[in-house]
């Protein structure tokens, strides 16, 4: 089995995030590392048997971005659904007021 890692950055956050996967144990971890200490940290985890995996990084980051977009769209959908429901109820009340079925 193997140990993999990759590094990513989040906009507006000073530190980089190192995400590590250990296929021997099934463990996954994240570590926030200051940019000026990144080289030493990476050297240390490479010495521990971790391998940089860019394919894993790209797939994981793409999945997180898709999840973020989905959450945005679901929030917009829920707001639109609530707005439609409120306006539908208003129409029902107005129709009832004037005896329209």
Secondary structure, DSSP 4 states (H G I P E B T S, - for coil): --EEEEEE--TT-SSEEEEEEETTTTEEEEEEE-GGGHHHHHHHHHHTTEEE-HHHHHHHHHHHHHHHHHHHHHHHHHHHHHHHHHHHHHHHHHHHHTT--
